[in-house]
Amino acid sequence: MLQPTGAVPGEDRTSYFEPVPGSVADRVAARYEDSAPAVPVVGTYVAGWAALSAFFTVIGLLLVEVVLAGRPGEWDASASRWLAERRTDWVDGLTGAATFIANTFPVIAVVAACCLVLLLLRRWREAVFLAGALLLEVTVFLTANTLADRSRPDVPRLDSTPSTGSFPSGHAAASLALWVGLAIIVSTNVRHRVVAVLAWIVAAVLAVGVAFARTYRGMHHVTDVVAGMALGIGALAVSLLAVRVVSGTVDRHRARTGVTGHADESDIAVAAPSPVEVTR
């Protein structure tokens, strides 16, 4: 069973998902302590979506229209050709499996199962953190992908080509957000260091493996998967901020009303969002 590391005896608390005193999350929580918890958490996610969407759209447009029009673009294209020319049957199989686990339905299934377990264990912060990061990732991906509209590599592709563009890689973004998010949850809730290390090894292998697979199979340029992984990190950062804000808001409200302890899932009026199906 999950046990919070650094927890206060007798308290159901995970300090990693609570705001640090004086931090941005703590100041936002103080400002909105009289509001319903949904107000600051939704506001944080919306602001994060706007910032990430603008950032990755601008990066995508700069890549397509400026940077990749010169020598960097030649390198990006040559990397895809180099991998395509060196394909082997056994690597084809491994990268096919890696791509499958980052497809929409497997990701949704893993997120839904993990969130259900977390909620049963009264870990609402972790459930919101994970589901929120994946929902944020997919909405930013759709926005930047539509506006940047980069063509996929001009090499034979091993998968069917979806209707979406090449930048950024949604598979790479979702894989990093999911598995690194789970590694954060595991490592901040277990007391056994070996388990935490194993969680991070699995996360690193899967995130890097999916990124390589998407390039190897001709579905994305190298710069697409790098941007996708950066998007996954950004989505996790925003989701962590949102969870810390709502956690601080709830705890301030409980302190003001004289309720002792820390918030559990019955105290928060916001449901963990669910990722939506999308082709990447």
VONU-139099 format. One line per 5 residues: number of its first residue (from 1); for each residue x, y, z of C-alpha. Coordinates in steps of 0.5 Angstrom, whole numbers. Example, Ala and Ser with C-alpha at 12.3 -4.5 7.8 and 13.67 -1.06 7.14 Angstrom:
BEGIN
1	25:-9:16  27:-2:14
This chain:
BEGIN
1	0:0:0  2:7:-1  5:11:4  7:18:4  15:19:5
6	16:25:10  9:24:12  7:27:19  5:21:24  -3:20:24
11	-4:25:18  -6:23:11  -1:27:8  4:27:2  8:34:3
16	11:34:-4  4:35:-7  2:41:-2  5:48:-3  11:50:0
21	10:56:5  12:63:1  12:59:-6  8:61:-12  3:56:-11
26	2:58:-3  1:65:-5  -4:64:-10  -8:59:-5  -8:65:0
31	-11:69:-5  -17:65:-7  -18:62:0  -25:64:0  -27:61:-7
36	-29:54:-8  -23:50:-10  -25:49:-17  -24:56:-18  -16:57:-17
41	-15:50:-20  -19:51:-26  -15:58:-27  -8:55:-26  -10:49:-32
46	-13:55:-36  -7:59:-35  -2:53:-36  -6:51:-43  -5:58:-46
51	2:59:-44  4:52:-46  0:53:-53  3:59:-54  10:57:-53
56	10:51:-57  6:54:-63  11:59:-63  17:54:-63  13:50:-68
61	12:56:-73  19:58:-72  22:51:-74  18:50:-80  18:57:-83
66	25:60:-80  30:55:-77  29:48:-81  29:52:-88  36:52:-87
71	42:47:-85  38:45:-79  32:42:-83  37:38:-87  40:35:-81
76	33:33:-78  31:30:-85  37:26:-86  37:23:-79  30:21:-81
81	33:18:-87  39:15:-83  34:11:-79  30:9:-84  35:6:-88
86	38:2:-82  31:-2:-80  31:-9:-78  26:-14:-76  27:-14:-69
91	27:-7:-68  21:-6:-72  18:-11:-67  20:-7:-61  18:0:-64
96	12:-3:-66  10:-5:-58  13:2:-56  8:6:-60  2:1:-58
101	3:3:-51  3:10:-52  -3:10:-57  -9:14:-54  -13:8:-52
106	-8:4:-48  -6:11:-45  -13:12:-43  -14:5:-40  -7:6:-35
111	-9:13:-33  -16:11:-31  -14:5:-27  -9:9:-24  -13:14:-22
116	-19:9:-19  -13:6:-15  -11:13:-12  -18:15:-11  -19:9:-7
121	-13:10:-3  -15:17:-1  -10:20:-6  -14:25:-9  -8:30:-10
126	-4:25:-14  -10:23:-18  -12:30:-20  -4:31:-22  -4:25:-27
131	-10:26:-30  -10:33:-31  -3:33:-34  -5:28:-39  -11:32:-41
136	-7:39:-41  -2:35:-45  -7:33:-50  -10:40:-51  -4:43:-52
141	-2:38:-57  -8:39:-61  -7:47:-61  0:47:-63  0:41:-68
146	-6:45:-71  -3:52:-72  4:49:-73  2:44:-78  9:41:-80
151	9:35:-85  12:29:-83  18:26:-85  19:24:-93  21:17:-91
156	17:10:-91  13:10:-85  11:3:-81  5:6:-78  -2:9:-81
161	-1:16:-82  -6:20:-78  -9:26:-80  -5:31:-75  1:34:-77
166	8:32:-74  10:37:-69  10:36:-63  10:29:-62  4:27:-58
171	6:20:-57  13:22:-54  9:28:-50  4:23:-47  9:18:-46
176	13:22:-42  7:25:-38  4:19:-36  10:15:-34  14:20:-31
181	8:23:-27  7:16:-24  14:15:-22  13:22:-19  7:19:-15
186	11:12:-13  17:16:-11  14:21:-6  9:15:-3  13:9:-2
191	19:8:3  23:3:-1  28:7:-5  29:1:-9  22:1:-11
196	23:9:-13  29:8:-17  25:2:-21  20:7:-22  24:12:-25
201	28:7:-29  22:4:-32  19:12:-34  26:13:-37  26:7:-41
206	19:8:-44  19:15:-45  26:15:-49  23:8:-52  17:12:-55
211	21:18:-57  26:13:-61  20:9:-64  16:15:-67  23:17:-70
216	25:10:-72  18:9:-75  18:15:-80  12:18:-76  16:24:-73
221	23:28:-74  28:28:-68  26:36:-67  18:33:-66  20:28:-61
226	24:33:-57  19:38:-57  14:33:-55  18:31:-49  19:38:-47
231	11:39:-47  10:33:-43  15:36:-38  11:42:-38  4:39:-37
236	7:36:-31  10:42:-28  3:46:-29  -1:40:-26  4:40:-20
241	3:47:-19  -5:47:-20  -5:41:-15  -1:45:-10  -5:51:-11
246	-12:47:-9  -9:43:-4  -7:50:0  -14:53:-2  -17:47:2
251	-12:47:8  -13:54:9  -21:54:8  -21:48:13  -16:52:18
256	-20:58:18  -27:54:19  -23:50:25  -23:43:22  -16:40:24
261	-12:35:19  -11:36:12  -16:35:6  -18:29:3  -22:27:-3
266	-29:29:0  -26:36:1  -25:38:-6  -30:40:-11  -27:38:-17
271	-26:32:-21  -20:29:-24  -21:30:-31  -20:24:-36  -16:25:-43
276	-20:25:-49  -18:20:-55  -14:24:-60  -10:21:-66  -2:23:-66
